[in-house]
Amino acid sequence: MAAHQDRDFMRHAIKVMRDAGVVNKSGGPFGAVIVKHGKVIATAGNSVIRDNDPSAHAEVNAIR
């Protein structure tokens, strides 16, 4: 994977973080993007506070 793609995916994760964690105050400034073969297959933000679920971290939510 090219470095510019990595940066694009990181920017996407930052956008997810801002939308979920910062703007909606749902659980903190954390976002996750799961990429397979150069394609985004899942995204999620942290929702620990909103869902009252200590396991609702961004990476776990993306897998769910």
OpenMM code with the backbone's topology and positions (N, CA, C; nanometers):
from openmm import Vec3, app, unit

residues = "MET ALA ALA HIS GLN ASP ARG ASP PHE MET ARG HIS ALA ILE LYS VAL MET ARG ASP ALA GLY VAL VAL ASN LYS SER GLY GLY PRO PHE GLY ALA VAL ILE VAL LYS HIS GLY LYS VAL ILE ALA THR ALA GLY ASN SER VAL ILE ARG ASP ASN ASP PRO SER ALA HIS ALA GLU VAL ASN ALA ILE ARG".split()
positions = [
    Vec3(0.0848, -0.1167, 0.0000),
    Vec3(0.0000, 0.0000, 0.0000),
    Vec3(0.0898, 0.1235, 0.0000),
    Vec3(0.0563, 0.2193, -0.0811),
    Vec3(0.1371, 0.3397, -0.0930),
    Vec3(0.1179, 0.4300, 0.0286),
    Vec3(0.2207, 0.5069, 0.0575),
    Vec3(0.2166, 0.5961, 0.1736),
    Vec3(0.1023, 0.6961, 0.1635),
    Vec3(0.0728, 0.7446, 0.0414),
    Vec3(-0.0364, 0.8409, 0.0279),
    Vec3(-0.1709, 0.7771, 0.0622),
    Vec3(-0.1869, 0.6484, 0.0330),
    Vec3(-0.3100, 0.5787, 0.0710),
    Vec3(-0.3204, 0.5690, 0.2223),
    Vec3(-0.2091, 0.5400, 0.2869),
    Vec3(-0.2079, 0.5340, 0.4331),
    Vec3(-0.2538, 0.6667, 0.4923),
    Vec3(-0.2029, 0.7757, 0.4374),
    Vec3(-0.2421, 0.9083, 0.4864),
    Vec3(-0.3906, 0.9329, 0.4634),
    Vec3(-0.4411, 0.8918, 0.3479),
    Vec3(-0.5840, 0.9088, 0.3196),
    Vec3(-0.6691, 0.8301, 0.4186),
    Vec3(-0.6280, 0.7085, 0.4498),
    Vec3(-0.7030, 0.6273, 0.5459),
    Vec3(-0.6961, 0.6889, 0.6853),
    Vec3(-0.5817, 0.7448, 0.7211),
    Vec3(-0.5688, 0.8105, 0.8513),
    Vec3(-0.6575, 0.9344, 0.8572),
    Vec3(-0.6628, 1.0096, 0.7493),
    Vec3(-0.7520, 1.1264, 0.7448),
    Vec3(-0.8976, 1.0833, 0.7616),
    Vec3(-0.9316, 0.9718, 0.7003),
    Vec3(-1.0673, 0.9179, 0.7133),
    Vec3(-1.0956, 0.8826, 0.8594),
    Vec3(-1.0007, 0.8197, 0.9263),
    Vec3(-1.0172, 0.7845, 1.0681),
    Vec3(-1.0316, 0.9099, 1.1539),
    Vec3(-0.9583, 1.0142, 1.1208),
    Vec3(-0.9692, 1.1400, 1.1951),
    Vec3(-1.1067, 1.2014, 1.1747),
    Vec3(-1.1598, 1.1951, 1.0533),
    Vec3(-1.2951, 1.2458, 1.0277),
    Vec3(-1.3981, 1.1666, 1.1076),
    Vec3(-1.3849, 1.0351, 1.1085),
    Vec3(-1.4757, 0.9505, 1.1865),
    Vec3(-1.4669, 0.9888, 1.3339),
    Vec3(-1.3462, 1.0105, 1.3832),
    Vec3(-1.3248, 1.0493, 1.5221),
    Vec3(-1.3930, 1.1813, 1.5517),
    Vec3(-1.3765, 1.2773, 1.4638),
    Vec3(-1.4390, 1.4083, 1.4870),
    Vec3(-1.5904, 1.3966, 1.4870),
    Vec3(-1.6443, 1.3248, 1.3914),
    Vec3(-1.7899, 1.3106, 1.3820),
    Vec3(-1.8475, 1.2379, 1.5032),
    Vec3(-1.7856, 1.1304, 1.5435),
    Vec3(-1.8399, 1.0474, 1.6520),
    Vec3(-1.7994, 1.0971, 1.7895),
    Vec3(-1.6726, 1.1207, 1.8090),
    Vec3(-1.6229, 1.1492, 1.9425),
    Vec3(-1.6274, 1.2941, 1.9836),
    Vec3(-1.5928, 1.3830, 1.8938),
    Vec3(-1.5827, 1.5231, 1.9294),
    Vec3(-1.7154, 1.5947, 1.9095),
    Vec3(-1.7744, 1.5808, 1.7933),
    Vec3(-1.8983, 1.6520, 1.7632),
    Vec3(-2.0150, 1.5974, 1.8446),
    Vec3(-2.0300, 1.4658, 1.8470),
    Vec3(-2.1439, 1.4042, 1.9160),
    Vec3(-2.1169, 1.3714, 2.0623),
    Vec3(-1.9939, 1.3911, 2.1070),
    Vec3(-1.9554, 1.3626, 2.2457),
    Vec3(-2.0010, 1.2238, 2.2900),
    Vec3(-1.9739, 1.1258, 2.2049),
    Vec3(-2.0235, 0.9908, 2.2307),
    Vec3(-1.9255, 0.9020, 2.3053),
    Vec3(-1.8024, 0.9462, 2.3216),
    Vec3(-1.7114, 0.8585, 2.3928),
    Vec3(-1.5660, 0.8949, 2.3848),
    Vec3(-1.5338, 1.0058, 2.3311),
    Vec3(-1.3941, 1.0445, 2.3250),
    Vec3(-1.3436, 1.0522, 2.1827),
    Vec3(-1.2290, 1.1152, 2.1654),
    Vec3(-1.1763, 1.1418, 2.0320),
    Vec3(-1.1008, 1.0237, 1.9712),
    Vec3(-1.1761, 0.9205, 1.9354),
    Vec3(-1.1138, 0.8020, 1.8772),
    Vec3(-1.1954, 0.7533, 1.7582),
    Vec3(-1.1278, 0.7235, 1.6490),
    Vec3(-1.1935, 0.6697, 1.5306),
    Vec3(-1.1110, 0.5560, 1.4741),
    Vec3(-1.1772, 0.4651, 1.4045),
    Vec3(-1.1079, 0.3508, 1.3452),
    Vec3(-1.1571, 0.3280, 1.2032),
    Vec3(-1.0647, 0.2893, 1.1178),
    Vec3(-1.0954, 0.2532, 0.9800),
    Vec3(-1.0290, 0.1187, 0.9540),
    Vec3(-1.1063, 0.0222, 0.9072),
    Vec3(-1.0513, -0.1086, 0.8722),
    Vec3(-1.0425, -0.1156, 0.7207),
    Vec3(-0.9238, -0.1486, 0.6725),
    Vec3(-0.8958, -0.1509, 0.5288),
    Vec3(-0.8532, -0.2916, 0.4889),
    Vec3(-0.9106, -0.3398, 0.3791),
    Vec3(-0.8731, -0.4702, 0.3246),
    Vec3(-0.8487, -0.4535, 0.1752),
    Vec3(-0.7326, -0.4935, 0.1314),
    Vec3(-0.6948, -0.4844, -0.0101),
    Vec3(-0.7153, -0.3430, -0.0650),
    Vec3(-0.6802, -0.2429, 0.0147),
    Vec3(-0.6876, -0.1050, -0.0297),
    Vec3(-0.8253, -0.0432, -0.0278),
    Vec3(-0.9238, -0.1121, 0.0271),
    Vec3(-1.0613, -0.0613, 0.0328),
    Vec3(-1.1065, -0.0535, 0.1782),
    Vec3(-1.1747, 0.0556, 0.2110),
    Vec3(-1.2317, 0.0697, 0.3450),
    Vec3(-1.3499, -0.0252, 0.3552),
    Vec3(-1.3457, -0.1142, 0.4545),
    Vec3(-1.4563, -0.2091, 0.4720),
    Vec3(-1.5372, -0.1807, 0.5979),
    Vec3(-1.4833, -0.0988, 0.6891),
    Vec3(-1.5585, -0.0648, 0.8102),
    Vec3(-1.4999, 0.0605, 0.8734),
    Vec3(-1.5866, 0.1402, 0.9332),
    Vec3(-1.5438, 0.2569, 1.0098),
    Vec3(-1.6307, 0.2666, 1.1340),
    Vec3(-1.5765, 0.3264, 1.2373),
    Vec3(-1.6552, 0.3487, 1.3588),
    Vec3(-1.5818, 0.4450, 1.4499),
    Vec3(-1.6600, 0.5078, 1.5346),
    Vec3(-1.6037, 0.5936, 1.6376),
    Vec3(-1.6248, 0.5315, 1.7741),
    Vec3(-1.5644, 0.5923, 1.8729),
    Vec3(-1.5786, 0.5491, 2.0106),
    Vec3(-1.7190, 0.5865, 2.0587),
    Vec3(-1.7879, 0.4939, 2.1230),
    Vec3(-1.9217, 0.5232, 2.1768),
    Vec3(-1.9360, 0.4745, 2.3207),
    Vec3(-1.8258, 0.4760, 2.3946),
    Vec3(-1.8254, 0.4283, 2.5330),
    Vec3(-1.9281, 0.5033, 2.6171),
    Vec3(-1.9288, 0.6340, 2.6101),
    Vec3(-2.0196, 0.7140, 2.6924),
    Vec3(-2.1629, 0.7015, 2.6430),
    Vec3(-2.1831, 0.7195, 2.5146),
    Vec3(-2.3187, 0.7146, 2.4595),
    Vec3(-2.3874, 0.5820, 2.4873),
    Vec3(-2.3151, 0.4723, 2.4700),
    Vec3(-2.3740, 0.3391, 2.4863),
    Vec3(-2.3580, 0.2822, 2.6272),
    Vec3(-2.2899, 0.3577, 2.7142),
    Vec3(-2.2615, 0.3094, 2.8500),
    Vec3(-2.1996, 0.1697, 2.8444),
    Vec3(-2.1034, 0.1546, 2.7544),
    Vec3(-2.0402, 0.0249, 2.7286),
    Vec3(-1.8886, 0.0439, 2.7273),
    Vec3(-1.8195, -0.0044, 2.8305),
    Vec3(-1.6753, 0.0163, 2.8361),
    Vec3(-1.5974, -0.0542, 2.7248),
    Vec3(-1.6616, -0.1428, 2.6511),
    Vec3(-1.5928, -0.2104, 2.5406),
    Vec3(-1.6195, -0.1446, 2.4055),
    Vec3(-1.6929, -0.0361, 2.4027),
    Vec3(-1.7329, 0.0266, 2.2766),
    Vec3(-1.6261, 0.1211, 2.2222),
    Vec3(-1.5031, 0.0732, 2.2198),
    Vec3(-1.3934, 0.1489, 2.1601),
    Vec3(-1.4116, 0.1494, 2.0087),
    Vec3(-1.3515, 0.2461, 1.9422),
    Vec3(-1.3685, 0.2612, 1.7978),
    Vec3(-1.3320, 0.1348, 1.7211),
    Vec3(-1.2186, 0.0742, 1.7546),
    Vec3(-1.1749, -0.0436, 1.6791),
    Vec3(-1.2673, -0.1624, 1.7023),
    Vec3(-1.3197, -0.1744, 1.8226),
    Vec3(-1.4146, -0.2827, 1.8518),
    Vec3(-1.5454, -0.2579, 1.7777),
    Vec3(-1.5932, -0.1335, 1.7800),
    Vec3(-1.7164, -0.1003, 1.7083),
    Vec3(-1.7026, -0.1250, 1.5585),
    Vec3(-1.5868, -0.0962, 1.5030),
    Vec3(-1.5660, -0.1202, 1.3596),
    Vec3(-1.5732, -0.2690, 1.3274),
    Vec3(-1.5233, -0.3514, 1.4169),
    Vec3(-1.5284, -0.4966, 1.3958),
    Vec3(-1.6705, -0.5490, 1.4128),
    Vec3(-1.7425, -0.4919, 1.5074),
    Vec3(-1.8804, -0.5364, 1.5328),
    Vec3(-1.9651, -0.5130, 1.4105),
] * unit.nanometer
topology = app.Topology()
chain = topology.addChain("A")
for resn in residues:
    res = topology.addResidue(resn, chain)
    for name in ("N", "CA", "C"):
        topology.addAtom(name, app.Element.getBySymbol(name[0]), res)
